[in-house]
Amino acid sequence: MSSKSKNDLINIIKPFFDLNFFFIVIAIILFGLLMLWSASIELSSNNFEGNPFHYLFRQVIYLFFSLFICSFFLYISTEFLKKNYFVLLIFFLFSLLLVNLNIFTKEAGGSARWLTFAGYQIQPSEFFKLFYIVWLCAFLDYKKNSIRRLDIFIIPFIWFSVSAVLLIKQPDFGSTAVLFFMTLLLLFIAKAKFVHIFFAGLFGSLAGSVILLMNPYMLARFNFLKPCDNDGYQLCYSLMAIGSGGIFGKGLGASTSKLFFLPAAHTDFIFAVLVEELGIFGIVLIITLFYLFIRKCFFIGDRAIRVGLIFQGYLAYGIGMFITMQVLLSMAVNLGMTPTKGLALPLFSYGGSNYLVSILSITIMFRIYRDVYKKSINSSIR
């Protein structure tokens, strides 16, 4: 293909997709599918009559289903999300309430976080996290001239507190922590007063400590300082897997921890399998991919704000931090840097709800890019 033809093709695609962002996302998805297959091959063979590809096939189905659902979101303007921000918040808050009322609820791993309809399961907390961020970004846009007032500043924390009560009752302390930090970070980006952010963070940390003290099962997870004692079985094998990986790992598919030693090897502890098989090289690779991801989200967010699309800019920043924060927390759990809790590694861990939400977040990013591109045509920003 000639250089002119390539340039013509790029010019055709550019109004719809950021090609660099597109290839970053494709690389993360393919890497995630490869690691899921490797982490689940033994469990799949054992549970499904020797079929080593069961979980991989299911994840690919989740991928195509997510792409099908999200293809419609490409035609939904981000202004629609902004105008309906409160309706979306109430709808997904209601879904959390259904879980707490044990309506259509399924329990797994000691937690009741799933709603079951016609044999299909969804985890409302995954969707609520994304649309809470959508609500918060829209609120900060509408209140951008008064966010430094204390009476306006506390409104996001009122809604956060309502959602936190519902999440902790499931229990889902990990999602609560993600939303709390997301609230603080987005308020910082929206230029709220630092003193307000500081005291809100301090109060939230104290409240979180009280919740931990009131729930012995949560407090027991702080045995991550002595991972092989008492309830530290998962973390103990996670650290052994990571430690045995070395610089270049044992080789793809050669993990021994996934041979029924490490529970949830294909979900919450897939990062431990990744490091065991690919070593420090694998850590560098996954960090690099998600660094490029958040860097591109921040770039799009910055351009959005510069052309006057404040909501879109906040949301681009929010989605970048939302995905990356889950990655960092999942890695921290696997490395024993935080207490053990169920938190998926986006686009790597097996599961439909988190996968759909991750793809939906990325779809919204492509839509933001498209809106910013249209707006920037008539702007000096290029």
Stockholm file with secondary structure:
# STOCKHOLM 1.0

chainA/1-382         MSSKSKNDLINIIKPFFDLNFFFIVIAIILFGLLMLWSASIELSSNNFEGNPFHYLFRQVIYLFFSLFICSFFLYISTEFLKKNYFVLLIFFLFSLLLVNLNIFTKEAGGSARWLTFAGYQIQPSEFFKLFYIVWLCAFLDYKKNSIRRLDIFIIPFIWFSVSAVLLIKQPDFGSTAVLFFMTLLLLFIAKAKFVHIFFAGLFGSLAGSVILLMNPYMLARFNFLKPCDNDGYQLCYSLMAIGSGGIFGKGLGASTSKLFFLPAAHTDFIFAVLVEELGIFGIVLIITLFYLFIRKCFFIGDRAIRVGLIFQGYLAYGIGMFITMQVLLSMAVNLGMTPTKGLALPLFSYGGSNYLVSILSITIMFRIYRDVYKKSINSSIR
#=GR chainA/1-382 SS CCHHHHHHHHHHHTTTCCHHHHHHHHHHHHHHHHHHHHHHHHHHHHHTTTCTTHHHHHHHHHHHHHHHHHHHHTTSCHHHHHHTHHHHHHHHHHHHHHHHTTSSEEEETTEEEEEEETTEEECHHHHHHHHHHHHHHHHHHHTTTTTTSHHHHTHHHHHHHHHHHHHHTTTCHHHHHHHHHHHHHHHHHTTCCHHHHHHHHHHHHHHHHHHHHHCHHHHHGGGGGSTTSTTCHHHHHHHHHHHTTTTTCSCTTCCSTTTTTSTTTTTTTHHHHHHHHHHHHHHHHHHHHHHHHHHHHHHHHHHHHHTTCHHHHHHHHHHHHHHHHHHHHHHHHHTTSSCCCCCCCTTTSSCHHHHHHHHHHHHHHHHHHHHHHHHHHTSSCC
#=GC SS_cons         CCHHHHHHHHHHHTTTCCHHHHHHHHHHHHHHHHHHHHHHHHHHHHHTTTCTTHHHHHHHHHHHHHHHHHHHHTTSCHHHHHHTHHHHHHHHHHHHHHHHTTSSEEEETTEEEEEEETTEEECHHHHHHHHHHHHHHHHHHHTTTTTTSHHHHTHHHHHHHHHHHHHHTTTCHHHHHHHHHHHHHHHHHTTCCHHHHHHHHHHHHHHHHHHHHHCHHHHHGGGGGSTTSTTCHHHHHHHHHHHTTTTTCSCTTCCSTTTTTSTTTTTTTHHHHHHHHHHHHHHHHHHHHHHHHHHHHHHHHHHHHHTTCHHHHHHHHHHHHHHHHHHHHHHHHHTTSSCCCCCCCTTTSSCHHHHHHHHHHHHHHHHHHHHHHHHHHTSSCC
//
